[in-house]
């Protein structure tokens, strides 16, 4: 019985330490771009807004191969305005919504990175 109470108390204490807003909490974690993008996409889809998660690769300033994930979405609904979202915020870009390589390149550029992007693809 004691064992059961110890397990139950650990579970209750563990639940109380979880953040109240998981999306905001996820943004601040290291390497959380993909789960954050998925959560953001799901929120947009609940409101019937077109959105897709995409990932791409690039070489960082040290020459190390890196990757990043973002969400591309059209907003306001029914408009022809393409936006991308990651931990740095939402940025409007000019690209075709079905051209993931162009989306990745423009999203990276608008955020101040001029590294060559490659291996861009939508994550379905």
C-alpha positions, 0 to 999 in steps of 0.5 A: 500500500505504501508503494502505491501511495509513493507512486501516486504522490510522484505522479501528482507532484509531476503533473503539477510541475507541467506548464499551463500552456504547452505551446509556449513552453515548447518554444523555449526548449532546445531543438523543439522546433518540430513539436512546436510547429506541429502544435501550431499547425494543429491550432490553425487547422482547428480554425480551418486555416491551410497550414503545413509543417516543413523542414529543411537543412542548412549549414550554420555559421560554423559550417555544421549541418543543421536543420529546422522546422516551421509552419507555413500558413495562409492568413487571413483565411481565403487570402493569398498571403503566405506566412511562416512561423517558428520561435522567432515569430510569424513572418510574411513571405512571398512564395508559392505554397506548394513550393517547399524549397522556395518557402524554406529559402524565403523564410530563412532569408526574412529571419536574417539567415542567408545560408543555403537551404536544401532538402526542404520537404513538407512533413505530412 
